[in-house]
Amino acid sequence: MTYEELLNISDKENLIVKEKDIPGYGGRIYKNRIAIHQGLDTQVEKACVLAEELGHHYTTSGNILDQSKVENRKQEFRARMWAYNKQIGLIGIVNAWKHGCRSQYEAAEFLGVTEEFFHDSINAYHSKYGRCCCVDNYVVYFEPGLAVVEFI
């Protein structure tokens, strides 16, 4: 989803999104307010950050800044997984492959996310599903490298 589309979702959820200087963070959410770091260069970067902050809105509760706590790390993973599914999803990986994307750079560009966000999503999917998983008539492999195989 584009930054604009995610802003529309935020608006429908009565969330106030502002671009501010928040050094050390891409974004932060507190109650019904989301701050996106104004130093982000592109709409794509802002969309990735806003997707994660929306993930926090939908999946986390309380202050989870202390990542030394296991429960906080689990909540962070849930929020990020929500963002990965919203912006990419397993079917997005398949669609990128069907459109000829053979590198993470090409897939990230096709899906409208940053390379870092795409790479992190692959690691998260690998952590969740293991070596591979099936979606529709495809197997998405996460190791030894990202690959998609179609069942015929």
NORPE-V89303 format. One line per field, one symbol per residue. phi: phi as a letter, one per 30 degrees, with the letter a starting at -180 (. if undefined). psi: psi as a letter, one per 40 degrees, with the letter a starting at -180 (. if undefined). A space follows every 10 residues. Layout:
phi->???
psi->???
//
This chain:
phi->.dedddddde dddhcccbcb dbejbdabbb hcccccdddd dbdddddddd ddddededbc bidcddddce dddddddddd dedddddbid ddddddddcj dcbdddddde dibdeddded ddddddddci daacbhcbcc ccbdadabbc dc
psi->iidddddddd ddefhhhihi hgheidiihh bfhhhhheeh didddddddd ddddddddei iahfdgeehd dddddddddd dddddddcid ddddddddee heiddddddd efiidddddd ddddddddea diiihbfihh heieihihhh h.
//
